[in-house]
């Protein structure tokens, strides 16, 4: 016990029995392993020996003849081997890996007839495959060696993958008979040209970090899927086109500088990966979006995944849909307009329920929309005015500044945009076109509906504004007729004609995909027939279609029809075109509160029909019956007080000098006429009728009392009476003997006031 105690006291730190056992065991293991390793030297002098081979063998399997069991794989790496002659005895090996040694030749492998895979990378080999070729050698790796020239590899006809990267090769050759070669890497060599690859089934080609200046001689590589050309001095992508199976292109660290080079790969529909890092092209503005717009099939660009949002942004930036173009154009003009002093526009003076009347003729260039707009305004000059557009192009033959277009310079056009003068603009065929607010206002100040013509881009922009025009599409359905018309004008080049003809599909497709986008489409192959249809459409809306019903089957002559229209409303034009509600602003929704108080001297055919309908409604009102249509109108449009309008002194003189005298049948209520005298019917004024109860037709009265209204049946009164109030008054008087309601307040002197309650919104166009 004392001795044990002394041993314990001699230790600096007591140890448990487990710790002592563990320490002894570790020491024994270290001693045994160390002694064993110290007495074994593998491959002394760089000469491969059996002990080294035995440690590198793996994958036990059957020999090629299937008789014996042998090792098929041998891996001997990092032994600084210089001689591997002993490997010739292992004839059954199928895979030999001898990288990271100091080998200079491989003649010992000539006996390995069944060799399939050879890895001799990171050695000092100067001659490639300098041994008797095995029967089915498929994969060879000679990377990181000292090879300067490629040998003829025709004997290795089964070769599928060859890697000779990181050598000193200056020229690709000797591969003509390698008909199964699919993967070739000659990276990090001294190549200056791409050659020696004709008609090979190569799918993966790696030529990175050479001295290649031009992509060439790849036309016959029909199976090419991936190509790596990074680290060269390539400036153009020409040579990559036509490879329909190409999936990945790596051009990192080159000299591609121009975005136009992308045109060579934009048709490669299978292309998914493109790397242009460290190229001057990356310095261009919107570089990434530009690439994605031109090559929309990419899923990876510059080793970064492409998101769907990026592709949408690319399309919206470089080729946005028509709706996006119109929205941006509208936003731009609204912003610029807000920066200008506020104005009260004549076209905005009507109430919210009464929009300013406009007619828009849309169609491709050469559809005749401008000519038809001018003819329409010429014939219906008391209804419509022409809104002159602005353009930066030069005038064509016979075009007049201020009549066909306002021809301005590009600088002036840009200045007007920044001054907020435009409603819409669009760039077409190399020139800018646009409609200014002043063009619409010049027509609105005359109390007329505005007729404009524009391309589909302008239509989309205008639909974002507060205007609610009628849109008529003039579309030449015959490509031959359209092309002939463009050529006959002699103002367009071949490229412009080709571009215009292609845009026909845009209009047709938009009209089919978006039903109701245009109120009506008219075939303009025949301009005369197109105008007849347009004219008939307009007259139907104006309520004067019966004037030309006899002319529908005959050839239209402008002089024959224009006279009865314009002459019959000449006097009303002198009075501000107010006698007919559609004569001033009729291209919009009807309002039952609108009243017209100007005296007139003549009654037109349509107005006579309107009066008859009013008489029928008045009869029903007297008998306590309200027509269903009248109830529908009252329920749809709340009744409001009519806007006060007073006649000017000049108009009073006209009314006194030209009295309105119409005999009245005694069988009808007082103040209403069913028949007109010959004097009144001989001088007709065109008006409109949009419903069975025309709210805008006025009755002229003289200063008579209510008793005279009951007893005097010879003349219509000449004082201004609201038709709706008159109907209500007659109905109340039939039910009781109440005194008629007091007249409305005197109207201010604003006969031709732009924006008065004369705007009508027409019902949808019937197709």
RAJOSUL-V521858 format. One record per residue. N is the residue number from 1. SS is DSSP state (2 for helix, 1 for strand, 0 for the rest). Layout:
n->N ss->SS
n->N ss->SS
This chain:
n->1 ss->0
n->2 ss->2
n->3 ss->2
n->4 ss->2
n->5 ss->2
n->6 ss->2
n->7 ss->2
n->8 ss->2
n->9 ss->2
n->10 ss->2
n->11 ss->0
n->12 ss->0
n->13 ss->0
n->14 ss->0
n->15 ss->0
n->16 ss->0
n->17 ss->2
n->18 ss->2
n->19 ss->2
n->20 ss->2
n->21 ss->2
n->22 ss->2
n->23 ss->2
n->24 ss->2
n->25 ss->2
n->26 ss->2
n->27 ss->2
n->28 ss->2
n->29 ss->2
n->30 ss->2
n->31 ss->2
n->32 ss->2
n->33 ss->2
n->34 ss->2
n->35 ss->2
n->36 ss->2
n->37 ss->2
n->38 ss->2
n->39 ss->0
n->40 ss->0
n->41 ss->0
n->42 ss->0
n->43 ss->0
n->44 ss->2
n->45 ss->2
n->46 ss->2
n->47 ss->1
n->48 ss->0
n->49 ss->0
n->50 ss->2
n->51 ss->2
n->52 ss->2
n->53 ss->2
n->54 ss->2
n->55 ss->2
n->56 ss->2
n->57 ss->1
n->58 ss->1
n->59 ss->1
n->60 ss->1
n->61 ss->1
n->62 ss->1
n->63 ss->0
n->64 ss->0
n->65 ss->0
n->66 ss->0
n->67 ss->0
n->68 ss->0
n->69 ss->1
n->70 ss->1
n->71 ss->1
n->72 ss->1
n->73 ss->1
n->74 ss->1
n->75 ss->1
n->76 ss->0
n->77 ss->0
n->78 ss->0
n->79 ss->0
n->80 ss->0
n->81 ss->0
n->82 ss->0
n->83 ss->1
n->84 ss->0
n->85 ss->2
n->86 ss->2
n->87 ss->2
n->88 ss->2
n->89 ss->2
n->90 ss->0
n->91 ss->0
n->92 ss->0
n->93 ss->0
n->94 ss->0
n->95 ss->1
n->96 ss->1
n->97 ss->1
n->98 ss->0
n->99 ss->0
n->100 ss->0
n->101 ss->0
n->102 ss->0
n->103 ss->0
n->104 ss->0
n->105 ss->0
n->106 ss->0
n->107 ss->2
n->108 ss->2
n->109 ss->2
n->110 ss->2
n->111 ss->2
n->112 ss->0
n->113 ss->0
n->114 ss->0
n->115 ss->0
n->116 ss->0
n->117 ss->1
n->118 ss->1
n->119 ss->1
n->120 ss->0
n->121 ss->0
n->122 ss->0
n->123 ss->0
n->124 ss->0
n->125 ss->0
n->126 ss->0
n->127 ss->0
n->128 ss->0
n->129 ss->0
n->130 ss->0
n->131 ss->0
n->132 ss->0
n->133 ss->0
n->134 ss->0
n->135 ss->0
n->136 ss->0
n->137 ss->0
n->138 ss->0
n->139 ss->1
n->140 ss->1
n->141 ss->1
n->142 ss->0
n->143 ss->0
n->144 ss->0
n->145 ss->0
n->146 ss->0
n->147 ss->0
n->148 ss->0
n->149 ss->0
n->150 ss->0
n->151 ss->0
n->152 ss->0
n->153 ss->0
n->154 ss->0
n->155 ss->0
n->156 ss->0
n->157 ss->0
n->158 ss->0
n->159 ss->0
n->160 ss->0
n->161 ss->1
n->162 ss->1
n->163 ss->1
n->164 ss->0
n->165 ss->0
n->166 ss->0
n->167 ss->0
n->168 ss->0
n->169 ss->0
n->170 ss->0
n->171 ss->0
n->172 ss->0
n->173 ss->0
n->174 ss->0
n->175 ss->0
n->176 ss->0
n->177 ss->0
n->178 ss->0
n->179 ss->0
n->180 ss->0
n->181 ss->0
n->182 ss->0
n->183 ss->1
n->184 ss->1
n->185 ss->1
n->186 ss->0
n->187 ss->0
n->188 ss->0
n->189 ss->0
n->190 ss->0
n->191 ss->0
n->192 ss->0
n->193 ss->0
n->194 ss->0
n->195 ss->0
n->196 ss->0
n->197 ss->0
n->198 ss->0
n->199 ss->0
n->200 ss->0
n->201 ss->0
n->202 ss->0
n->203 ss->0
n->204 ss->1
n->205 ss->1
n->206 ss->1
n->207 ss->0
n->208 ss->0
n->209 ss->0
n->210 ss->0
n->211 ss->0
n->212 ss->0
n->213 ss->0
n->214 ss->0
n->215 ss->0
n->216 ss->0
n->217 ss->0
n->218 ss->0
n->219 ss->0
n->220 ss->0
n->221 ss->0
n->222 ss->0
n->223 ss->0
n->224 ss->0
n->225 ss->0
n->226 ss->1
n->227 ss->1
n->228 ss->1
n->229 ss->0
n->230 ss->0
n->231 ss->0
n->232 ss->0
n->233 ss->0
n->234 ss->0
n->235 ss->0
n->236 ss->0
n->237 ss->0
n->238 ss->0
n->239 ss->0
n->240 ss->0
n->241 ss->0
n->242 ss->0
n->243 ss->0
n->244 ss->0
n->245 ss->0
n->246 ss->0
n->247 ss->0
n->248 ss->1
n->249 ss->1
n->250 ss->1
n->251 ss->0
n->252 ss->0
n->253 ss->0
n->254 ss->0
n->255 ss->0
n->256 ss->0
n->257 ss->0
n->258 ss->0
n->259 ss->2
n->260 ss->2
n->261 ss->2
n->262 ss->2
n->263 ss->2
n->264 ss->2
n->265 ss->0
n->266 ss->0
n->267 ss->0
n->268 ss->0
n->269 ss->0
n->270 ss->0
n->271 ss->0
n->272 ss->0
n->273 ss->1
n->274 ss->1
n->275 ss->1
n->276 ss->0
n->277 ss->0
n->278 ss->0
n->279 ss->0
n->280 ss->2
n->281 ss->2
n->282 ss->2
n->283 ss->2
n->284 ss->0
n->285 ss->0
n->286 ss->0
n->287 ss->2
n->288 ss->2
n->289 ss->2
n->290 ss->2
n->291 ss->2
n->292 ss->2
n->293 ss->2
n->294 ss->2
n->295 ss->0
n->296 ss->0
n->297 ss->0
n->298 ss->0
n->299 ss->0
n->300 ss->1
n->301 ss->1
n->302 ss->0
n->303 ss->0
n->304 ss->1
n->305 ss->1
n->306 ss->0
n->307 ss->0
n->308 ss->2
n->309 ss->2
n->310 ss->2
n->311 ss->2
n->312 ss->2
n->313 ss->2
n->314 ss->2
n->315 ss->2
n->316 ss->2
n->317 ss->2
n->318 ss->2
n->319 ss->0
n->320 ss->0
n->321 ss->0
n->322 ss->2
n->323 ss->2
n->324 ss->2
n->325 ss->2
n->326 ss->2
n->327 ss->2
n->328 ss->2
n->329 ss->2
n->330 ss->2
n->331 ss->2
n->332 ss->2
n->333 ss->2
n->334 ss->2
n->335 ss->2
n->336 ss->2
n->337 ss->2
n->338 ss->2
n->339 ss->0
n->340 ss->0
n->341 ss->0
n->342 ss->0
n->343 ss->0
n->344 ss->0
n->345 ss->0
n->346 ss->2
n->347 ss->2
n->348 ss->2
n->349 ss->0
n->350 ss->0
n->351 ss->0
n->352 ss->0
n->353 ss->0
n->354 ss->0
n->355 ss->0
n->356 ss->0
n->357 ss->0
n->358 ss->1
n->359 ss->1
n->360 ss->1
n->361 ss->1
n->362 ss->1
n->363 ss->0
n->364 ss->0
n->365 ss->0
n->366 ss->0
n->367 ss->0
n->368 ss->0
n->369 ss->2
n->370 ss->2
n->371 ss->2
n->372 ss->2
n->373 ss->2
n->374 ss->2
n->375 ss->2
n->376 ss->2
n->377 ss->2
n->378 ss->2
n->379 ss->2
n->380 ss->0
n->381 ss->0
n->382 ss->0
n->383 ss->0
n->384 ss->1
n->385 ss->1
n->386 ss->1
n->387 ss->0
n->388 ss->0
n->389 ss->1
n->390 ss->1
n->391 ss->1
n->392 ss->0
n->393 ss->0
n->394 ss->0
n->395 ss->0
n->396 ss->0
n->397 ss->0
n->398 ss->0
n->399 ss->0
n->400 ss->0
n->401 ss->1
n->402 ss->0
n->403 ss->0
n->404 ss->0
n->405 ss->1
n->406 ss->1
n->407 ss->1
n->408 ss->0
n->409 ss->0
n->410 ss->2
n->411 ss->2
n->412 ss->2
n->413 ss->2
n->414 ss->2
n->415 ss->2
n->416 ss->2
n->417 ss->2
n->418 ss->2
n->419 ss->0
n->420 ss->0
n->421 ss->0
n->422 ss->1
n->423 ss->1
n->424 ss->1
n->425 ss->1
n->426 ss->1
n->427 ss->1
n->428 ss->1
n->429 ss->0
n->430 ss->0
n->431 ss->1
n->432 ss->1
n->433 ss->1
n->434 ss->1
n->435 ss->1
n->436 ss->1
n->437 ss->2
n->438 ss->2
n->439 ss->2
n->440 ss->2
n->441 ss->2
n->442 ss->2
n->443 ss->2
n->444 ss->2
n->445 ss->0
n->446 ss->0
n->447 ss->0
n->448 ss->0
n->449 ss->1
n->450 ss->1
n->451 ss->1
n->452 ss->1
n->453 ss->1
n->454 ss->1
n->455 ss->0
n->456 ss->2
n->457 ss->2
n->458 ss->2
n->459 ss->2
n->460 ss->2
n->461 ss->2
n->462 ss->2
n->463 ss->0
n->464 ss->0
n->465 ss->0
n->466 ss->0
n->467 ss->0
n->468 ss->0
n->469 ss->0
n->470 ss->1
n->471 ss->1
n->472 ss->1
n->473 ss->1
n->474 ss->1
n->475 ss->1
n->476 ss->0
n->477 ss->0
n->478 ss->0
n->479 ss->2
n->480 ss->2
n->481 ss->2
n->482 ss->2
n->483 ss->2
n->484 ss->2
n->485 ss->2
n->486 ss->2
n->487 ss->2
n->488 ss->2
n->489 ss->2
n->490 ss->0
n->491 ss->0
n->492 ss->0
n->493 ss->0
n->494 ss->2
n->495 ss->2
n->496 ss->2
n->497 ss->2
n->498 ss->2
n->499 ss->2
n->500 ss->2
n->501 ss->2
n->502 ss->2
n->503 ss->2
n->504 ss->2
n->505 ss->2
n->506 ss->2
n->507 ss->2
n->508 ss->2
n->509 ss->2
n->510 ss->2
n->511 ss->2
n->512 ss->2
n->513 ss->2
n->514 ss->0
n->515 ss->0
n->516 ss->0
n->517 ss->0
n->518 ss->0
n->519 ss->0
n->520 ss->1
n->521 ss->1
n->522 ss->1
n->523 ss->1
n->524 ss->0
n->525 ss->0
n->526 ss->0
n->527 ss->2
n->528 ss->2
n->529 ss->2
n->530 ss->2
n->531 ss->2
n->532 ss->2
n->533 ss->2
n->534 ss->2
n->535 ss->2
n->536 ss->2
n->537 ss->2
n->538 ss->2
n->539 ss->2
n->540 ss->2
n->541 ss->2
n->542 ss->2
n->543 ss->0
n->544 ss->0
n->545 ss->2
n->546 ss->2
n->547 ss->2
n->548 ss->2
n->549 ss->2
n->550 ss->2
n->551 ss->2
n->552 ss->0
n->553 ss->0
n->554 ss->0
n->555 ss->0
n->556 ss->0
n->557 ss->0
n->558 ss->2
n->559 ss->2
n->560 ss->2
n->561 ss->2
n->562 ss->2
n->563 ss->2
n->564 ss->2
n->565 ss->2
n->566 ss->2
n->567 ss->2
n->568 ss->2
n->569 ss->0
n->570 ss->2
n->571 ss->2
n->572 ss->2
n->573 ss->2
n->574 ss->2
n->575 ss->0
n->576 ss->0
n->577 ss->0
n->578 ss->0
n->579 ss->0
n->580 ss->0
n->581 ss->2
n->582 ss->2
n->583 ss->2
n->584 ss->2
n->585 ss->2
n->586 ss->0
n->587 ss->0
n->588 ss->0
n->589 ss->1
n->590 ss->0
n->591 ss->0
n->592 ss->0
n->593 ss->0
n->594 ss->0
n->595 ss->0
n->596 ss->0
n->597 ss->0
n->598 ss->0
n->599 ss->0
n->600 ss->0
n->601 ss->0
n->602 ss->0
n->603 ss->0
n->604 ss->0
n->605 ss->2
n->606 ss->2
n->607 ss->2
n->608 ss->2
n->609 ss->2
n->610 ss->2
n->611 ss->2
n->612 ss->2
n->613 ss->2
n->614 ss->2
n->615 ss->2
n->616 ss->2
n->617 ss->2
n->618 ss->2
n->619 ss->2
n->620 ss->2
n->621 ss->2
n->622 ss->2
n->623 ss->0
n->624 ss->0
n->625 ss->0
n->626 ss->0
n->627 ss->0
n->628 ss->2
n->629 ss->2
n->630 ss->2
n->631 ss->2
n->632 ss->2
n->633 ss->2
n->634 ss->2
n->635 ss->2
n->636 ss->2
n->637 ss->0
n->638 ss->0
n->639 ss->0
n->640 ss->0
n->641 ss->0
n->642 ss->0
n->643 ss->0
n->644 ss->0
n->645 ss->1
n->646 ss->0
n->647 ss->0
n->648 ss->0
n->649 ss->2
n->650 ss->2
n->651 ss->2
n->652 ss->2
n->653 ss->2
n->654 ss->2
n->655 ss->2
n->656 ss->2
n->657 ss->2
n->658 ss->0
n->659 ss->0
n->660 ss->0
n->661 ss->0
n->662 ss->0
n->663 ss->0
n->664 ss->0
n->665 ss->0
n->666 ss->0
n->667 ss->0
n->668 ss->0
n->669 ss->0
n->670 ss->0
n->671 ss->0
n->672 ss->0
n->673 ss->0
n->674 ss->0
n->675 ss->0
n->676 ss->0
n->677 ss->0
n->678 ss->2
n->679 ss->2
n->680 ss->2
n->681 ss->2
n->682 ss->2
n->683 ss->0
n->684 ss->0
n->685 ss->0
n->686 ss->0
n->687 ss->0
n->688 ss->0
n->689 ss->0
n->690 ss->0
n->691 ss->0
n->692 ss->0
n->693 ss->0
n->694 ss->0
n->695 ss->0
n->696 ss->0
n->697 ss->0
n->698 ss->0
n->699 ss->1
n->700 ss->1
n->701 ss->0
n->702 ss->0
n->703 ss->0
n->704 ss->0
n->705 ss->0
n->706 ss->2
n->707 ss->2
n->708 ss->2
n->709 ss->2
n->710 ss->2
n->711 ss->2
n->712 ss->0
n->713 ss->0
n->714 ss->0
n->715 ss->0
n->716 ss->0
n->717 ss->0
n->718 ss->0
n->719 ss->0
n->720 ss->1
n->721 ss->1
n->722 ss->0
n->723 ss->2
n->724 ss->2
n->725 ss->2
n->726 ss->2
n->727 ss->2
n->728 ss->2
n->729 ss->2
n->730 ss->2
n->731 ss->2
n->732 ss->2
n->733 ss->2
n->734 ss->2
n->735 ss->2
n->736 ss->0
n->737 ss->0
n->738 ss->0
n->739 ss->0
n->740 ss->0
n->741 ss->0
n->742 ss->0
n->743 ss->0
n->744 ss->0
n->745 ss->0
n->746 ss->0
n->747 ss->0
n->748 ss->1
n->749 ss->0
n->750 ss->0
n->751 ss->0
n->752 ss->0
n->753 ss->0
n->754 ss->0
n->755 ss->0
n->756 ss->0
n->757 ss->0
n->758 ss->0
n->759 ss->0
n->760 ss->0
n->761 ss->1
n->762 ss->0
n->763 ss->0
n->764 ss->0
n->765 ss->0
n->766 ss->0
n->767 ss->0
